[in-house]
Amino acid sequence: MVPKTIQLRDLDDDVYEALRRRASEAGLSVPELLRREATRLAARPTVGEWLARTSRRPSHIDRADVVAALDEQRGEWPDADR
């Protein structure tokens, strides 16, 4: 595998400063921080991929059960007359 180079242009000063600060806090250079973040980003599925993958999962829970569970967790509604 041949390493690829990416050049970012026209970054605002405040954006670069934030990247520099984060890299410094992590003990990294800015290019190493960006390399790690790019690797992490590339490993995540896109929204479309995630939806396609999760839509194939069967669910035996219906909407009424979900609403009932949420209501149970939330507790009683405050009295509207107060």
Buried (B, 14 or more C-beta within 10 A) or exposed (E): EEEEEEEEEEEEEEEEEEBEEEBEEEEBEBEEBBBEEEEEEEEEEEEEEEEEEEEEEEEEEEEEEEEEEEEEEEEEEEEEEE
